[in-house]
Amino acid sequence: MKKTIDLKMTVNELVKAYPEIVEIMKELGFENITDPKMLATVGRFMTIEKGAAMKKIDLETIKETFEKRGFEIK
């Protein structure tokens, strides 16, 4: 089964669906994702798109990284 990530979903929702994305996001530069408090607070309204813009991380790089790990981006 292909794992699908909707970039409109919150980080918290995505991590609940696919806990392994924490490691992928950490590698991409979202180091705060490993902090459970950050995930529980900011993660409830933050999306990957918003986080990428804030951290100035290229969205295409994020998409490519997730696709290489077997995810489909919606």
N, CA, C and O atoms as a CHARMM CRD file, in Angstrom:
* protein
*
  296
    1    1 MET  N      0.83300  -1.19200   0.00000 PROA 1      0.00000
    2    1 MET  CA     0.00000   0.00000   0.00000 PROA 1      0.00000
    3    1 MET  C      0.87700   1.25500   0.00000 PROA 1      0.00000
    4    1 MET  O      1.79900   1.38800   0.80400 PROA 1      0.00000
    5    2 LYS  N      0.57300   2.15000  -0.90100 PROA 2      0.00000
    6    2 LYS  CA     1.32100   3.41100  -1.00300 PROA 2      0.00000
    7    2 LYS  C      0.87800   4.34200   0.12000 PROA 2      0.00000
    8    2 LYS  O     -0.31600   4.48700   0.38500 PROA 2      0.00000
    9    3 LYS  N      1.84500   4.96600   0.76900 PROA 3      0.00000
   10    3 LYS  CA     1.53200   5.91400   1.82900 PROA 3      0.00000
   11    3 LYS  C      1.37300   7.29200   1.20100 PROA 3      0.00000
   12    3 LYS  O      2.25500   7.76000   0.48100 PROA 3      0.00000
   13    4 THR  N      0.25100   7.93400   1.47500 PROA 4      0.00000
   14    4 THR  CA    -0.03000   9.23400   0.88000 PROA 4      0.00000
   15    4 THR  C      0.03300  10.33400   1.92300 PROA 4      0.00000
   16    4 THR  O     -0.53200  10.22100   3.01100 PROA 4      0.00000
   17    5 ILE  N      0.73200  11.39500   1.56700 PROA 5      0.00000
   18    5 ILE  CA     0.82700  12.55900   2.44000 PROA 5      0.00000
   19    5 ILE  C      0.10700  13.71300   1.76500 PROA 5      0.00000
   20    5 ILE  O      0.39400  14.06800   0.62100 PROA 5      0.00000
   21    6 ASP  N     -0.83200  14.28800   2.49600 PROA 6      0.00000
   22    6 ASP  CA    -1.53800  15.47200   2.02300 PROA 6      0.00000
   23    6 ASP  C     -0.86300  16.67200   2.67500 PROA 6      0.00000
   24    6 ASP  O     -0.88000  16.80400   3.89900 PROA 6      0.00000
   25    7 LEU  N     -0.27600  17.53600   1.87600 PROA 7      0.00000
   26    7 LEU  CA     0.45900  18.68000   2.42400 PROA 7      0.00000
   27    7 LEU  C     -0.44800  19.68000   3.13500 PROA 7      0.00000
   28    7 LEU  O      0.04500  20.59700   3.79300 PROA 7      0.00000
   29    8 LYS  N     -1.76600  19.51800   3.01300 PROA 8      0.00000
   30    8 LYS  CA    -2.70700  20.39300   3.71800 PROA 8      0.00000
   31    8 LYS  C     -2.98900  19.89800   5.14500 PROA 8      0.00000
   32    8 LYS  O     -3.53200  20.63100   5.97200 PROA 8      0.00000
   33    9 MET  N     -2.60900  18.63500   5.41700 PROA 9      0.00000
   34    9 MET  CA    -2.80700  18.07700   6.76600 PROA 9      0.00000
   35    9 MET  C     -1.78800  18.67700   7.72000 PROA 9      0.00000
   36    9 MET  O     -0.71000  19.09900   7.30300 PROA 9      0.00000
   37   10 THR  N     -2.13400  18.71500   9.01200 PROA 10     0.00000
   38   10 THR  CA    -1.17900  19.22800   9.99500 PROA 10     0.00000
   39   10 THR  C     -0.08500  18.19800  10.23600 PROA 10     0.00000
   40   10 THR  O     -0.25900  17.00700   9.97900 PROA 10     0.00000
   41   11 VAL  N      1.03300  18.67900  10.72900 PROA 11     0.00000
   42   11 VAL  CA     2.16100  17.79200  11.03800 PROA 11     0.00000
   43   11 VAL  C      1.72200  16.76100  12.07500 PROA 11     0.00000
   44   11 VAL  O      2.09100  15.59000  11.98200 PROA 11     0.00000
   45   12 ASN  N      0.94700  17.18600  13.05000 PROA 12     0.00000
   46   12 ASN  CA     0.45700  16.27900  14.08600 PROA 12     0.00000
   47   12 ASN  C     -0.35300  15.13300  13.47800 PROA 12     0.00000
   48   12 ASN  O     -0.16100  13.97600  13.85100 PROA 12     0.00000
   49   13 GLU  N     -1.26200  15.44600  12.53900 PROA 13     0.00000
   50   13 GLU  CA    -2.07800  14.41300  11.88000 PROA 13     0.00000
   51   13 GLU  C     -1.19800  13.45600  11.09000 PROA 13     0.00000
   52   13 GLU  O     -1.40900  12.24400  11.10700 PROA 13     0.00000
   53   14 LEU  N     -0.20800  14.01300  10.39700 PROA 14     0.00000
   54   14 LEU  CA     0.68000  13.18000   9.57400 PROA 14     0.00000
   55   14 LEU  C      1.51500  12.23600  10.43100 PROA 14     0.00000
   56   14 LEU  O      1.70000  11.07000  10.08100 PROA 14     0.00000
   57   15 VAL  N      2.01800  12.74300  11.55100 PROA 15     0.00000
   58   15 VAL  CA     2.84100  11.90500  12.43200 PROA 15     0.00000
   59   15 VAL  C      2.00000  10.79300  13.06200 PROA 15     0.00000
   60   15 VAL  O      2.48600   9.68100  13.26600 PROA 15     0.00000
   61   16 LYS  N      0.74000  11.09900  13.37000 PROA 16     0.00000
   62   16 LYS  CA    -0.14300  10.05700  13.91300 PROA 16     0.00000
   63   16 LYS  C     -0.37000   8.96300  12.87800 PROA 16     0.00000
   64   16 LYS  O     -0.40900   7.78000  13.21700 PROA 16     0.00000
   65   17 ALA  N     -0.51900   9.35800  11.61400 PROA 17     0.00000
   66   17 ALA  CA    -0.74500   8.39100  10.54500 PROA 17     0.00000
   67   17 ALA  C      0.53300   7.62300  10.20300 PROA 17     0.00000
   68   17 ALA  O      0.49900   6.41400   9.97600 PROA 17     0.00000
   69   18 TYR  N      1.65600   8.33700  10.17000 PROA 18     0.00000
   70   18 TYR  CA     2.94600   7.74000   9.77800 PROA 18     0.00000
   71   18 TYR  C      4.04600   8.22400  10.72500 PROA 18     0.00000
   72   18 TYR  O      4.73200   9.20100  10.42500 PROA 18     0.00000
   73   19 PRO  N      4.22000   7.55000  11.86700 PROA 19     0.00000
   74   19 PRO  CA     5.22800   7.98800  12.84500 PROA 19     0.00000
   75   19 PRO  C      6.64200   8.10900  12.27200 PROA 19     0.00000
   76   19 PRO  O      7.45600   8.88000  12.78100 PROA 19     0.00000
   77   20 GLU  N      6.93100   7.35100  11.21900 PROA 20     0.00000
   78   20 GLU  CA     8.28500   7.38100  10.64000 PROA 20     0.00000
   79   20 GLU  C      8.63200   8.71500   9.98400 PROA 20     0.00000
   80   20 GLU  O      9.80400   8.97000   9.70600 PROA 20     0.00000
   81   21 ILE  N      7.64100   9.57400   9.73100 PROA 21     0.00000
   82   21 ILE  CA     7.98100  10.85100   9.08800 PROA 21     0.00000
   83   21 ILE  C      8.74500  11.79300  10.01400 PROA 21     0.00000
   84   21 ILE  O      9.36800  12.75000   9.55400 PROA 21     0.00000
   85   22 VAL  N      8.69600  11.52200  11.32600 PROA 22     0.00000
   86   22 VAL  CA     9.45400  12.35700  12.27300 PROA 22     0.00000
   87   22 VAL  C     10.93300  12.34900  11.88100 PROA 22     0.00000
   88   22 VAL  O     11.56700  13.40200  11.80400 PROA 22     0.00000
   89   23 GLU  N     11.46900  11.17000  11.63800 PROA 23     0.00000
   90   23 GLU  CA    12.89900  11.04400  11.27800 PROA 23     0.00000
   91   23 GLU  C     13.18800  11.72900   9.95400 PROA 23     0.00000
   92   23 GLU  O     14.20400  12.41100   9.82000 PROA 23     0.00000
   93   24 ILE  N     12.31200  11.55900   8.97800 PROA 24     0.00000
   94   24 ILE  CA    12.50300  12.16200   7.65500 PROA 24     0.00000
   95   24 ILE  C     12.50400  13.68400   7.77800 PROA 24     0.00000
   96   24 ILE  O     13.35900  14.36400   7.21100 PROA 24     0.00000
   97   25 MET  N     11.53800  14.20500   8.52200 PROA 25     0.00000
   98   25 MET  CA    11.44800  15.65600   8.67600 PROA 25     0.00000
   99   25 MET  C     12.63900  16.22300   9.44400 PROA 25     0.00000
  100   25 MET  O     13.11500  17.32000   9.14800 PROA 25     0.00000
  101   26 LYS  N     13.11200  15.47100  10.42300 PROA 26     0.00000
  102   26 LYS  CA    14.29500  15.90300  11.18000 PROA 26     0.00000
  103   26 LYS  C     15.48900  16.02900  10.23200 PROA 26     0.00000
  104   26 LYS  O     16.22900  17.01100  10.28400 PROA 26     0.00000
  105   27 GLU  N     15.66800  15.03200   9.37000 PROA 27     0.00000
  106   27 GLU  CA    16.75900  15.05800   8.38600 PROA 27     0.00000
  107   27 GLU  C     16.65400  16.25400   7.44400 PROA 27     0.00000
  108   27 GLU  O     17.66300  16.80000   6.99800 PROA 27     0.00000
  109   28 LEU  N     15.40900  16.65400   7.14700 PROA 28     0.00000
  110   28 LEU  CA    15.18400  17.77200   6.22600 PROA 28     0.00000
  111   28 LEU  C     15.44000  19.13700   6.87600 PROA 28     0.00000
  112   28 LEU  O     15.49300  20.15500   6.18600 PROA 28     0.00000
  113   29 GLY  N     15.59800  19.15300   8.19800 PROA 29     0.00000
  114   29 GLY  CA    15.87300  20.42000   8.88000 PROA 29     0.00000
  115   29 GLY  C     14.80500  20.86200   9.86300 PROA 29     0.00000
  116   29 GLY  O     14.90500  21.93800  10.45200 PROA 29     0.00000
  117   30 PHE  N     13.79200  20.04300  10.04200 PROA 30     0.00000
  118   30 PHE  CA    12.75000  20.34800  11.03200 PROA 30     0.00000
  119   30 PHE  C     13.13600  19.68700  12.35600 PROA 30     0.00000
  120   30 PHE  O     12.47700  18.74900  12.80400 PROA 30     0.00000
  121   31 GLU  N     14.21400  20.18400  12.97900 PROA 31     0.00000
  122   31 GLU  CA    14.72600  19.51800  14.16600 PROA 31     0.00000
  123   31 GLU  C     13.78200  19.55600  15.36500 PROA 31     0.00000
  124   31 GLU  O     13.87600  18.69800  16.24200 PROA 31     0.00000
  125   32 ASN  N     12.87700  20.52700  15.42300 PROA 32     0.00000
  126   32 ASN  CA    11.94100  20.62100  16.55200 PROA 32     0.00000
  127   32 ASN  C     10.87800  19.54300  16.54200 PROA 32     0.00000
  128   32 ASN  O     10.16500  19.36400  17.52900 PROA 32     0.00000
  129   33 ILE  N     10.76300  18.82700  15.44500 PROA 33     0.00000
  130   33 ILE  CA     9.74000  17.78100  15.32700 PROA 33     0.00000
  131   33 ILE  C      9.95200  16.65400  16.34200 PROA 33     0.00000
  132   33 ILE  O      9.00600  15.94600  16.68500 PROA 33     0.00000
  133   34 THR  N     11.16700  16.48800  16.81400 PROA 34     0.00000
  134   34 THR  CA    11.44500  15.40800  17.76300 PROA 34     0.00000
  135   34 THR  C     11.00700  15.76600  19.18400 PROA 34     0.00000
  136   34 THR  O     10.99400  14.90400  20.06300 PROA 34     0.00000
  137   35 ASP  N     10.65000  17.03400  19.41300 PROA 35     0.00000
  138   35 ASP  CA    10.19500  17.47600  20.73200 PROA 35     0.00000
  139   35 ASP  C      8.68800  17.22100  20.84300 PROA 35     0.00000
  140   35 ASP  O      7.90200  17.85700  20.14200 PROA 35     0.00000
  141   36 PRO  N      8.28200  16.29900  21.71500 PROA 36     0.00000
  142   36 PRO  CA     6.85200  15.97000  21.83600 PROA 36     0.00000
  143   36 PRO  C      5.98200  17.19100  22.15100 PROA 36     0.00000
  144   36 PRO  O      4.84000  17.27300  21.70000 PROA 36     0.00000
  145   37 LYS  N      6.52100  18.13800  22.92300 PROA 37     0.00000
  146   37 LYS  CA     5.74100  19.33900  23.26200 PROA 37     0.00000
  147   37 LYS  C      5.48900  20.18700  22.02000 PROA 37     0.00000
  148   37 LYS  O      4.38900  20.70300  21.82600 PROA 37     0.00000
  149   38 MET  N      6.50900  20.32700  21.18500 PROA 38     0.00000
  150   38 MET  CA     6.35600  21.10100  19.94700 PROA 38     0.00000
  151   38 MET  C      5.33600  20.42500  19.03400 PROA 38     0.00000
  152   38 MET  O      4.48800  21.08500  18.43300 PROA 38     0.00000
  153   39 LEU  N      5.43000  19.12000  18.94200 PROA 39     0.00000
  154   39 LEU  CA     4.51200  18.36100  18.09000 PROA 39     0.00000
  155   39 LEU  C      3.07700  18.50100  18.58100 PROA 39     0.00000
  156   39 LEU  O      2.14800  18.61900  17.78100 PROA 39     0.00000
  157   40 ALA  N      2.90100  18.48700  19.90000 PROA 40     0.00000
  158   40 ALA  CA     1.56500  18.57700  20.49000 PROA 40     0.00000
  159   40 ALA  C      0.97000  19.98300  20.39400 PROA 40     0.00000
  160   40 ALA  O     -0.25100  20.13700  20.37100 PROA 40     0.00000
  161   41 THR  N      1.81400  20.99500  20.34000 PROA 41     0.00000
  162   41 THR  CA     1.29600  22.36700  20.28700 PROA 41     0.00000
  163   41 THR  C      1.34200  22.90900  18.86300 PROA 41     0.00000
  164   41 THR  O      0.30700  23.01900  18.20600 PROA 41     0.00000
  165   42 VAL  N      2.51300  23.24100  18.39500 PROA 42     0.00000
  166   42 VAL  CA     2.67900  23.81700  17.05600 PROA 42     0.00000
  167   42 VAL  C      2.22800  22.82700  15.98400 PROA 42     0.00000
  168   42 VAL  O      1.65700  23.23100  14.97100 PROA 42     0.00000
  169   43 GLY  N      2.47500  21.55900  16.19500 PROA 43     0.00000
  170   43 GLY  CA     2.10900  20.52600  15.23100 PROA 43     0.00000
  171   43 GLY  C      0.62600  20.41500  14.95200 PROA 43     0.00000
  172   43 GLY  O      0.21800  19.85000  13.93700 PROA 43     0.00000
  173   44 ARG  N     -0.18700  20.96000  15.86200 PROA 44     0.00000
  174   44 ARG  CA    -1.64200  20.87800  15.67700 PROA 44     0.00000
  175   44 ARG  C     -2.15400  21.82400  14.60000 PROA 44     0.00000
  176   44 ARG  O     -3.23000  21.60600  14.04400 PROA 44     0.00000
  177   45 PHE  N     -1.39000  22.87400  14.30000 PROA 45     0.00000
  178   45 PHE  CA    -1.85200  23.79600  13.24100 PROA 45     0.00000
  179   45 PHE  C     -0.83600  23.98100  12.11300 PROA 45     0.00000
  180   45 PHE  O     -1.17100  24.53900  11.06800 PROA 45     0.00000
  181   46 MET  N      0.39200  23.52100  12.30900 PROA 46     0.00000
  182   46 MET  CA     1.45100  23.68600  11.31500 PROA 46     0.00000
  183   46 MET  C      1.35200  22.59100  10.25400 PROA 46     0.00000
  184   46 MET  O      1.17700  21.41400  10.56800 PROA 46     0.00000
  185   47 THR  N      1.46900  23.00500   8.99300 PROA 47     0.00000
  186   47 THR  CA     1.52300  22.03400   7.89800 PROA 47     0.00000
  187   47 THR  C      2.97100  21.97900   7.40100 PROA 47     0.00000
  188   47 THR  O      3.78600  22.83100   7.75500 PROA 47     0.00000
  189   48 ILE  N      3.27900  20.98900   6.59400 PROA 48     0.00000
  190   48 ILE  CA     4.62900  20.89800   6.02600 PROA 48     0.00000
  191   48 ILE  C      4.90400  22.12200   5.16400 PROA 48     0.00000
  192   48 ILE  O      6.01000  22.66200   5.18700 PROA 48     0.00000
  193   49 GLU  N      3.90100  22.56400   4.40100 PROA 49     0.00000
  194   49 GLU  CA     4.08000  23.74700   3.54000 PROA 49     0.00000
  195   49 GLU  C      4.43400  24.98500   4.35700 PROA 49     0.00000
  196   49 GLU  O      5.36600  25.71300   4.01800 PROA 49     0.00000
  197   50 LYS  N      3.68300  25.22200   5.44000 PROA 50     0.00000
  198   50 LYS  CA     3.94100  26.40300   6.28700 PROA 50     0.00000
  199   50 LYS  C      5.31700  26.29800   6.94200 PROA 50     0.00000
  200   50 LYS  O      6.06600  27.27300   6.99900 PROA 50     0.00000
  201   51 GLY  N      5.63500  25.10600   7.43200 PROA 51     0.00000
  202   51 GLY  CA     6.93200  24.88900   8.07300 PROA 51     0.00000
  203   51 GLY  C      8.08000  25.09800   7.10400 PROA 51     0.00000
  204   51 GLY  O      9.10500  25.67500   7.46500 PROA 51     0.00000
  205   52 ALA  N      7.91200  24.63300   5.88000 PROA 52     0.00000
  206   52 ALA  CA     8.94600  24.78900   4.85400 PROA 52     0.00000
  207   52 ALA  C      9.17900  26.27700   4.57300 PROA 52     0.00000
  208   52 ALA  O     10.32000  26.71800   4.43500 PROA 52     0.00000
  209   53 ALA  N      8.09400  27.04000   4.49100 PROA 53     0.00000
  210   53 ALA  CA     8.21200  28.48000   4.23700 PROA 53     0.00000
  211   53 ALA  C      8.92000  29.16800   5.40200 PROA 53     0.00000
  212   53 ALA  O      9.79400  30.00800   5.19000 PROA 53     0.00000
  213   54 MET  N      8.54500  28.81300   6.62900 PROA 54     0.00000
  214   54 MET  CA     9.15700  29.43200   7.80900 PROA 54     0.00000
  215   54 MET  C     10.64200  29.11100   7.91500 PROA 54     0.00000
  216   54 MET  O     11.45300  29.97700   8.24200 PROA 54     0.00000
  217   55 LYS  N     10.98900  27.85400   7.63600 PROA 55     0.00000
  218   55 LYS  CA    12.37600  27.39200   7.77700 PROA 55     0.00000
  219   55 LYS  C     13.19400  27.62200   6.50400 PROA 55     0.00000
  220   55 LYS  O     14.39500  27.35200   6.46900 PROA 55     0.00000
  221   56 LYS  N     12.53300  28.11900   5.46900 PROA 56     0.00000
  222   56 LYS  CA    13.17300  28.34600   4.16600 PROA 56     0.00000
  223   56 LYS  C     13.78200  27.05500   3.60600 PROA 56     0.00000
  224   56 LYS  O     14.91800  27.02900   3.13200 PROA 56     0.00000
  225   57 ILE  N     12.98200  25.99300   3.68000 PROA 57     0.00000
  226   57 ILE  CA    13.38200  24.70000   3.13400 PROA 57     0.00000
  227   57 ILE  C     12.58200  24.51000   1.84700 PROA 57     0.00000
  228   57 ILE  O     11.36000  24.65800   1.84300 PROA 57     0.00000
  229   58 ASP  N     13.27100  24.18200   0.76100 PROA 58     0.00000
  230   58 ASP  CA    12.64300  24.03200  -0.54600 PROA 58     0.00000
  231   58 ASP  C     11.59000  22.92400  -0.52900 PROA 58     0.00000
  232   58 ASP  O     11.88100  21.78000  -0.18200 PROA 58     0.00000
  233   59 LEU  N     10.36500  23.28300  -0.90800 PROA 59     0.00000
  234   59 LEU  CA     9.26100  22.32800  -0.89900 PROA 59     0.00000
  235   59 LEU  C      9.49700  21.17300  -1.87400 PROA 59     0.00000
  236   59 LEU  O      9.09900  20.04000  -1.60500 PROA 59     0.00000
  237   60 GLU  N     10.13700  21.45700  -2.99200 PROA 60     0.00000
  238   60 GLU  CA    10.43800  20.38900  -3.95700 PROA 60     0.00000
  239   60 GLU  C     11.39600  19.36200  -3.34800 PROA 60     0.00000
  240   60 GLU  O     11.25400  18.16100  -3.58000 PROA 60     0.00000
  241   61 THR  N     12.36200  19.83300  -2.57800 PROA 61     0.00000
  242   61 THR  CA    13.31100  18.93100  -1.90300 PROA 61     0.00000
  243   61 THR  C     12.55400  18.04000  -0.92500 PROA 61     0.00000
  244   61 THR  O     12.81600  16.84100  -0.83100 PROA 61     0.00000
  245   62 ILE  N     11.61900  18.63600  -0.20500 PROA 62     0.00000
  246   62 ILE  CA    10.81300  17.87500   0.75100 PROA 62     0.00000
  247   62 ILE  C     10.01300  16.80200   0.02000 PROA 62     0.00000
  248   62 ILE  O     10.00200  15.64100   0.42800 PROA 62     0.00000
  249   63 LYS  N      9.34400  17.19600  -1.06100 PROA 63     0.00000
  250   63 LYS  CA     8.53800  16.24100  -1.83300 PROA 63     0.00000
  251   63 LYS  C      9.39600  15.09400  -2.35500 PROA 63     0.00000
  252   63 LYS  O      9.02000  13.92700  -2.24700 PROA 63     0.00000
  253   64 GLU  N     10.56100  15.44000  -2.92700 PROA 64     0.00000
  254   64 GLU  CA    11.46000  14.40800  -3.47000 PROA 64     0.00000
  255   64 GLU  C     11.91300  13.44300  -2.39000 PROA 64     0.00000
  256   64 GLU  O     11.96300  12.23300  -2.60800 PROA 64     0.00000
  257   65 THR  N     12.24700  13.98600  -1.21500 PROA 65     0.00000
  258   65 THR  CA    12.71300  13.14700  -0.11400 PROA 65     0.00000
  259   65 THR  C     11.62600  12.16800   0.31800 PROA 65     0.00000
  260   65 THR  O     11.89800  10.98300   0.51300 PROA 65     0.00000
  261   66 PHE  N     10.39800  12.65700   0.46900 PROA 66     0.00000
  262   66 PHE  CA     9.29800  11.77300   0.86000 PROA 66     0.00000
  263   66 PHE  C      9.02300  10.73400  -0.21600 PROA 66     0.00000
  264   66 PHE  O      8.75400   9.57500   0.10100 PROA 66     0.00000
  265   67 GLU  N      9.08500  11.12800  -1.47700 PROA 67     0.00000
  266   67 GLU  CA     8.83700  10.18000  -2.56600 PROA 67     0.00000
  267   67 GLU  C      9.89900   9.08400  -2.59900 PROA 67     0.00000
  268   67 GLU  O      9.59200   7.92300  -2.86800 PROA 67     0.00000
  269   68 LYS  N     11.14800   9.45700  -2.32300 PROA 68     0.00000
  270   68 LYS  CA    12.23400   8.45400  -2.28700 PROA 68     0.00000
  271   68 LYS  C     12.00700   7.44500  -1.16800 PROA 68     0.00000
  272   68 LYS  O     12.46300   6.30400  -1.24900 PROA 68     0.00000
  273   69 ARG  N     11.29900   7.87300  -0.12200 PROA 69     0.00000
  274   69 ARG  CA    11.03400   6.99800   1.02100 PROA 69     0.00000
  275   69 ARG  C      9.71900   6.24100   0.88700 PROA 69     0.00000
  276   69 ARG  O      9.26300   5.60400   1.83600 PROA 69     0.00000
  277   70 GLY  N      9.10700   6.31200  -0.30400 PROA 70     0.00000
  278   70 GLY  CA     7.90100   5.51900  -0.55400 PROA 70     0.00000
  279   70 GLY  C      6.58100   6.22900  -0.28900 PROA 70     0.00000
  280   70 GLY  O      5.53200   5.58900  -0.21800 PROA 70     0.00000
  281   71 PHE  N      6.63000   7.54100  -0.14300 PROA 71     0.00000
  282   71 PHE  CA     5.39800   8.28500   0.07600 PROA 71     0.00000
  283   71 PHE  C      4.92800   8.92700  -1.22400 PROA 71     0.00000
  284   71 PHE  O      5.72700   9.25300  -2.10200 PROA 71     0.00000
  285   72 GLU  N      3.63700   9.09800  -1.32300 PROA 72     0.00000
  286   72 GLU  CA     3.04700   9.80600  -2.45600 PROA 72     0.00000
  287   72 GLU  C      2.55500  11.14100  -1.90900 PROA 72     0.00000
  288   72 GLU  O      1.92500  11.18700  -0.85200 PROA 72     0.00000
  289   73 ILE  N      2.83800  12.21600  -2.62000 PROA 73     0.00000
  290   73 ILE  CA     2.44300  13.54100  -2.16700 PROA 73     0.00000
  291   73 ILE  C      1.16400  13.97300  -2.87400 PROA 73     0.00000
  292   73 ILE  O      1.05400  13.90200  -4.09800 PROA 73     0.00000
  293   74 LYS  N      0.20900  14.41900  -2.07700 PROA 74     0.00000
  294   74 LYS  CA    -1.07300  14.87000  -2.61500 PROA 74     0.00000
  295   74 LYS  C     -1.07100  16.38300  -2.72300 PROA 74     0.00000
  296   74 LYS  O     -2.06100  16.97200  -3.15600 PROA 74     0.00000
